[in-house]
Every structure is written in C-alpha cells, then in structure tokens.
Amino acid sequence: MITDPQLRDDALEDFIRQAPAKFNKGMAEHNPDGTRGLMRMTPLQLIECMEEEVIDQWHYVAALRRLLIDQNSTTSKTNTPKPLAVSD
C-alpha cells in the first residue's frame, strides 16, 4: 500500500504534469483572443464559475460512488458502503 508521503508526491507530480495543458486548453476555449480571462472577472463571476465546477465535481463523485456500490454489490450483497458523514 502506498504511504501518505508517496501519495502526496505522486499527486503533486501529476498536477505539475497535467495542470499547464489543462489551463492552456481552457484559455484556448474561453479566452482565445486574450480579451477575457480570470483576472478580468469580478469576484462574483469567479464564485459563480467555482460553483459550476463544484457541481461538476459532485456529479463525478456521485458516479464513482455508484460504480463502487454497484461493483461491490456484484461481489457481496451484504457489504454495501454507506455514504460518508460530514464528520468522516
């Protein structure tokens, strides 16, 4: 099993490798001529965009949870994971 420091280091390496290309793709899609951009957005616009991203992430989490539950139910009908509580 991977250790927490190894997980941290691997995650940071992945981020450093992937983030520039992802950011550049977003710029090409949303600000191709350079007249718009994150630094030209109002704080409220930034919050609204963050809310949209959170909603997307929530659905990714929900889909992954469902896949894991479905996968688990095919291997063991009695061991279905329960949803995490806020305190978890």
Helices and strands as residue ranges (DSSP letters): H 4-30, G 38-40, H 43-75
